[in-house]
Amino acid sequence: MVTANHEASHRIFQERPELLAPVFRILGVPLPEEVSVEVLSPDATEIRPLERRVDSVLRIQPRDSSKSFLLAIEAQGRRDSDKAVSWAYYLAFLKAKYGHPALLLVVCQDKATAEWAAGPFKLGPEGWKALSVHPLVLGPGNVPPIIDEEEAAQNLAMATFSAMTHGRDQDAPAILDALARALGTADEESVAYYSELLEIGLGETPARETWRNLMTIRTYFPGRGTLIEETLLKGEAKGRAQMVLHVLDTRGIAVPDAARERIMSCTDLPTLERWMDRALTVSITVDELFAEES
């Protein structure tokens, strides 16, 4: 069964192709400096009842289109004696379908599986191996742990991938700490994307709970107005504002649109706390909520 963390391990390459350059450097495989990346269908099925799907397939296109190639990406969580045949099929099928040579990249989150996945896998009868499959493999053994905040901030995609890969390592807390600090200076969209992707990618590991605590409880520079701090405060303010309106609605106090907007747009926690106390006691109109504040 495909799990959410399995999905995250390969999907990051589809959505953040800037990850490819540092990954190819790790693998020692040359990658042209200027390439475009296209996501292709992972379906490698010729006859519908026989389902064969690669996790992700990317077409890597340098300026010189004659050097284009395909990258089939598989997330692998354990040893599987049948995988070598499937992988050989993927590579041959993709070459036949798209006319480009294909590489296979296997992503693992534990060292033993990564060592096995490196192969090579020789296929054929005893005494004559007709085919050999040589996957490229990323795992805890070759993906560097990123524990420096500045390094993480320079490439959030790589830092997030590193954190996913090392989620079961003893270094996981330090890696997560560096990434959380790096996200403190990132834009709101990046904070949301990488924090959620990593939570999914860590799966059912203790590191996942550590990450959840970092992103929902802790701010490293309180009072400095960092994005993480602002995001946390906005979330808390929205929750309190909704509670004020809920109390008023439950008590049958009419709340005009202007007052509703005023409550929901407030981000000052002490003010919302005061309004919450008053929401429990106002007797006639919502104007009593704003007494001495207008």
C-alpha positions in Angstrom: 0.0 0.0 0.0 1.3 3.4 -0.9 1.6 5.6 2.2 1.6 9.4 2.5 5.3 9.5 3.4 6.1 7.3 0.4 4.3 9.9 -1.7 6.2 12.8 -0.2 9.6 11.1 -0.8 9.3 11.3 -4.6 6.7 14.1 -5.1 9.1 16.7 -3.8 11.2 16.1 -7.0 8.1 16.9 -9.2 7.2 20.1 -7.3 10.7 21.4 -6.5 12.9 20.5 -9.5 15.7 22.7 -8.0 16.4 19.7 -5.8 17.8 17.8 -8.8 21.1 19.8 -9.0 22.4 19.0 -5.5 21.1 15.5 -5.7 22.9 14.8 -9.0 26.1 16.2 -7.4 25.7 13.8 -4.5 25.3 10.9 -6.9 28.3 11.9 -9.0 26.1 12.1 -12.2 26.7 15.1 -14.5 23.7 17.4 -15.0 23.8 20.3 -17.4 23.6 23.7 -15.7 20.5 24.9 -17.6 17.7 22.3 -17.9 14.0 22.3 -18.0 12.0 19.7 -16.2 8.7 18.2 -17.3 6.6 15.9 -15.3 5.4 12.9 -17.3 2.7 10.3 -16.6 4.0 7.6 -14.3 1.8 5.1 -16.1 3.9 2.4 -17.7 1.0 0.1 -18.6 0.6 -1.4 -22.0 -2.4 -3.6 -21.3 -4.8 -2.1 -18.8 -5.4 -5.1 -16.5 -1.6 -5.3 -15.9 -0.9 -2.3 -13.8 2.7 -1.0 -13.7 3.3 2.5 -12.4 6.5 4.4 -11.6 6.2 6.8 -8.7 7.4 9.8 -10.7 8.8 10.3 -14.2 10.6 13.5 -15.1 11.9 14.5 -18.5 15.2 16.4 -18.2 15.8 18.6 -21.2 19.1 20.5 -21.6 19.5 23.2 -24.2 20.8 20.5 -26.5 17.6 18.4 -26.9 19.6 15.5 -28.2 20.9 15.0 -24.7 17.5 14.8 -23.0 16.8 11.9 -20.7 14.2 10.6 -18.4 14.4 10.2 -14.6 12.2 7.5 -13.1 11.9 8.0 -9.3 10.8 5.3 -6.9 10.4 5.6 -3.2 11.4 2.2 -1.6 10.7 1.4 2.0 12.0 -2.2 2.2 13.7 -4.9 0.3 11.6 -6.5 -2.4 12.9 -9.4 -4.5 10.5 -8.6 -7.3 11.5 -5.0 -7.8 14.5 -5.6 -10.1 12.2 -7.0 -12.8 9.8 -4.1 -12.4 12.6 -1.6 -12.6 14.1 -3.2 -15.7 10.6 -3.0 -17.3 10.2 0.7 -16.4 13.5 1.6 -18.0 12.9 -0.3 -21.2 9.3 0.9 -21.5 10.2 4.5 -21.0 12.9 4.3 -23.6 10.5 2.7 -26.1 7.7 5.2 -25.4 9.6 8.5 -25.3 12.7 7.7 -27.3 15.0 9.0 -24.5 17.4 7.0 -22.3 16.2 6.6 -18.7 17.8 6.6 -15.3 16.3 5.1 -12.2 16.5 6.9 -8.9 15.5 5.0 -5.8 14.8 7.0 -2.6 15.2 5.2 0.7 14.8 6.3 4.3 16.8 3.6 5.9 20.4 2.6 5.2 19.8 -1.2 4.8 17.2 -0.7 2.1 19.4 1.8 0.4 22.4 -0.6 0.3 20.2 -3.3 -1.2 18.6 -1.0 -3.7 22.0 0.0 -5.2 22.3 -3.5 -6.8 23.4 -4.2 -9.4 20.6 -6.6 -10.2 21.5 -9.2 -12.9 18.5 -10.8 -14.7 18.6 -13.9 -16.8 19.0 -17.7 -16.6 21.8 -19.4 -14.7 25.1 -19.0 -16.6 24.0 -16.1 -18.7 22.8 -12.8 -17.4 21.1 -10.9 -20.2 20.3 -7.7 -18.4 21.8 -5.7 -15.5 19.9 -3.0 -13.6 22.0 -0.3 -11.9 19.8 2.1 -9.9 20.9 5.4 -8.5 20.1 5.5 -4.8 19.6 8.2 -2.3 19.5 7.3 1.4 20.9 8.1 4.8 24.3 6.9 3.7 24.9 9.6 1.0 22.4 12.4 1.6 24.2 14.8 3.9 22.4 15.9 7.2 21.9 19.6 7.1 22.2 21.0 10.6 23.3 24.5 9.8 20.5 27.1 9.6 22.1 29.2 6.9 22.8 26.2 4.7 19.2 25.1 5.1 17.9 28.5 4.2 19.9 28.5 1.0 18.1 25.5 -0.3 14.9 24.7 1.5 14.0 21.8 -0.8 17.3 20.0 -0.1 17.1 20.7 3.6 13.5 19.3 3.7 14.6 16.2 1.7 17.6 15.7 4.0 15.2 15.9 7.0 12.9 13.3 5.5 15.8 11.0 4.6 17.3 11.2 8.1 14.0 11.1 10.0 14.9 7.9 11.8 18.5 9.0 12.6 19.8 10.2 16.0 20.7 13.5 14.2 17.0 14.1 13.3 16.3 16.7 16.0 19.3 18.8 15.0 18.3 18.6 11.3 14.7 19.6 12.1 15.9 22.4 14.4 18.0 23.9 11.6 15.1 23.7 9.1 12.7 25.3 11.5 15.0 28.2 12.0 15.6 28.5 8.3 11.8 28.7 7.7 11.6 31.5 10.1 13.0 33.8 7.4 11.1 32.3 4.5 7.9 33.5 2.8 4.6 32.3 4.0 3.9 29.9 1.1 7.3 28.2 1.6 6.6 27.8 5.3 3.3 26.2 4.6 4.5 23.9 1.8 7.7 22.6 3.4 6.3 22.2 6.9 3.3 20.2 5.7 5.4 18.2 3.2 7.9 17.3 5.9 5.3 16.3 8.4 3.9 13.9 5.8 7.3 12.7 4.7 8.4 11.8 8.3 5.6 9.2 8.5 5.0 7.4 11.8 8.3 8.4 13.4 9.2 10.2 16.6 10.7 12.9 14.4 7.2 13.7 13.1 6.0 14.6 16.6 9.2 16.7 17.1 8.5 18.6 13.9 4.8 19.2 14.9 6.0 20.7 18.2 8.5 22.9 16.5 6.0 24.3 14.0 3.0 24.7 16.3 4.5 25.6 19.7 8.0 26.9 19.5 9.2 30.2 18.1 12.9 30.8 18.3 12.9 34.5 18.3 9.9 35.7 20.3 9.0 39.3 19.8 11.2 39.6 16.7 8.3 39.4 14.2 9.5 36.4 12.4 7.2 34.7 9.9 6.8 31.6 12.0 5.9 33.8 15.0 3.5 35.9 13.0 1.9 32.7 11.5 1.4 31.2 15.0 -0.1 34.4 16.4 -2.4 34.8 13.4 -3.7 31.2 13.9 -4.3 31.7 17.6 -6.0 35.1 17.0 -8.3 33.6 14.3 -9.3 30.8 16.7 -10.1 33.2 19.5 -12.1 35.5 17.2 -14.2 32.5 16.0 -14.8 31.6 19.6 -16.1 35.1 20.4 -18.5 34.9 17.5 -19.6 31.5 18.5 -20.5 32.6 22.0 -22.4 35.6 20.7 -24.3 33.5 18.2 -25.1 30.9 20.8 -26.4 33.6 23.2 -28.6 35.1 20.4 -26.8 38.4 20.2 -27.1 39.8 16.7 -23.8 40.5 15.1 -23.9 42.9 12.1 -21.5 42.3 9.2 -19.3 45.3 10.2 -18.9 44.0 13.8 -18.3 40.5 12.6 -15.5 41.8 10.3 -14.0 43.8 13.1 -13.8 40.8 15.4 -12.4 38.5 12.7 -9.8 41.0 11.5 -8.5 41.6 15.1 -5.0 40.1 15.7 -4.4 41.5 19.1 -4.7 38.6 21.6 -5.3 40.7 24.8 -8.2 42.5 23.0 -9.7 39.2 21.8 -9.4 37.9 25.4 -11.3 40.9 26.7 -14.0 40.5 24.0 -14.3 36.9 25.0 -15.0 37.8 28.6 -17.6 40.4 27.5 -19.2 38.0 25.0 -20.3 35.9 28.0 -22.1 38.9 29.6 -23.4 41.3 27.0 -27.2 41.6 27.3 -28.5 43.6 24.4 -26.3 44.4 21.5 -22.8 43.6 20.3 -21.8 47.2 20.8 -21.3 46.4 24.5 -18.4 44.2 23.4 -16.6 47.3 22.1 -17.4 49.6 25.0 -14.6 52.3 25.6 -12.8 51.1 22.5 -14.6 53.0 19.7 
